[in-house]
Amino acid sequence: MTFKLPELPYAYDALQPYMSKETLEYHHDKHHQAYVDTGNKLLAGTELEGKSVEEIVKASYGKNQPLFNNAGQHYNHLHFWNWMKPNGGGAIPGAIEKKIVSDIGSVEKFKEDFVQAGVGQFGSGWAWLALKNGKLEIMKSPNGENPLVHGATPILGVDVWEHSYYIDYRNRRADYLKAFVENLVNWEYVEKLFNEAT
């Protein structure tokens, strides 16, 4: 199964004012496309050709860094586009809200800790809400790394590479992360991943 760039699940201007059309055009059409193209080149002729994206990510971690970088970023972005929606944020579905409160303390604490994980990720990387050993955890990771390679299942992630926010927010990463949590998160998609993981 070769990597393929998915269509965005909404129009390029649908996430404004929190994420601009220009950001999505660059981020999806240029950056994600480059991970797909490079990943496919690096995958060709290897024993991982034909495996699922998840299998390729796990198998290349620590063994084939160039392939892992591109496969990891492809996996992350496949979900990233779906982790956002127009008029996102808002109420969290009941089962997830209960789990967040029991494992993290409160919805407010989740939001604060999630934003802080993204702000505190030095350089490029991601902040995550992931399920590990039956518990929700907030994690962060450098570059294209994700919770899959640490025995966890990501159910929400936010990209803190500069190309994800610099056009719209310049160096104000915290403002981007707050806008993501409050106005962009597609909680139905998070719920779907949560249900699949449990």
N, C-alpha and C positions, 0 to 999 in steps of 0.2 A: 504494500500500500504506500504509494508515494505521497508526499505532503502536497496539499492543495490549498490555495488561499480561498477562504470562504467569503461569500458576500457578507457585507455588514447587515445585521438584522433590522436596520433602520436607515433612513436617509442620512447623508453626510452632515446635513445641518440640523438634525433632529435633537442633538444633545446641547445645542446652544441655550443659554450663554455659558454653560459650565464647561463645555468642550466644543471648540469651534470646528467648523467645516474644514478649515485649513489644517488644523491638527489631525483630524481624522484622515484627510486625504494623504498627508505625509506618513502618518503612523501606520495606517492600514495598507495603502497602495505602495508605499516605498519600503518602509521598515519591515513589516510583516512579509511582504513579497520577497524581500532579500533573504529572510530566514528560510522561507520555503524553497527558494531557488538554490541557495547554498546547501541547505539540508539535503535536498534531493541529489545534488552532485556528490556529497560526502557519503550518502547512503548507497549509491549505486555500486553494485558488485560486492557489498558486504553481506555477512550472514544475517544481518538485521533487516535486510530488504524484505518487504512483505509483512513485517510485524506491525502491531498497532503503535500509535504514537507513544502511549504510556510505556509499552515494552521497550521501545527504542530509547526513551528517556532514561529508564532505570538501567538498561543494559550498557549504555554508553557512559554513564556517570562514573568518573574516576578512571575510565579506560580509553575513551576517545573524546578528548575535550572539544575539538572543533565540531564534531557531530553532536555532542551533548549540548553545546552552546546553542546551536541552531534548532535542534529538536526540542530542547527545553523551552526556548522562546516561542516556537511554533505552538507547542502545547499550551503555554501560558496565554498566548494571544487568542487561540481558539476559544478559550473561556472568557478572556477579558472583554471581548466585544459583547458577549452575552451577559456578562456581569453588570452591564449598563443598559439603561433604557430611558426613553424620554419620560419625563415626570417620574423619575425613580426616587429612591429613598423612601421616606414615609414609614408606614407601619410594617413591622416585621411579622411574618407568619407565626402563628401561635406556638407550634412545636419548636421552632428555632429560637424564638424569643425565650421560651421556658428553659431551653438548653443553654442559651447564652447567660441567662440569669443564674442558673445553677452552677455552671462551670467557670464563669468569669466574674460574676458578682451582680452586674446590672447592665442594661443596654447602654447607659451613659458611660460606664467604665469600659465596655467593649469599644465604643466609638473613640474614646480618649486613647485607649491603649493601641487601637488599630492605627489611628492617625500618628501616634508617637512612634510606632514601629516603622512606619513609612518615612517619617521625618528623621528617625535615628539610623536608617539604613545609609551608611556612608557610600557615596558614589551611586552607581547604578544598581538596581535591584527591584525587589517586590516586597510588599507586606501582605500577610495572609491571615485568614481565619481557616483553620484546618482541624480535621477530626483525627485524633491520635489516641489509640487504645480506648476508644469510646468516649473520649472527652474533647471538647472544643478548646483549641489553643490559638493564641495569636503568635505568629512567627514572622520573621523577616529573612530574606535570603539575598545574596549578592547576584548580580548579573542575571543569567537565565535560570538559575537554580530554583527549585520549587519543593514543596513538602513531600512530593512523591518519593524523592530519594532519601527522605528521612523517616520513612515508614508511616507517613500521614497522608490523608486525602484532603486536598484543598477544596473548600466549598465557596470561598470568596478570596479574590486577590486583586491588588491594585498595583499598576505599573508605576514605579518611581524613576524610570529612566527619564532623562531630561526631555527627550523628544515627545514624551507623553504629556508634558504640561508647559514647556518653555514658551511656546508661541502665545499661550493664553495667560500664563501666570508669571512669566519670567522666573525669578529665583524664589518665588513664594510657594515652595512645595507644600507647606502646611495648609495654605488656603486651597490649593488644588485637592488635597486629601480630604479636607472638611467638605468641600463641594461634592466630592465623590460620594462620601458617606451619606450626606444629607439629601442630595438631589439626583444622584445617578444610579445608585445600586438597584439592580433588578432582583428583588428578594424572592420572586417566584423561581428564578433560575437557581438561586442559592438553595432554596427549599428542595428543588428537584435533585441537585447534587447531594444534599444532605440525606434525602430519602434513599438515593441509590447507595450511599456510603453506609447507611445503617440497615 
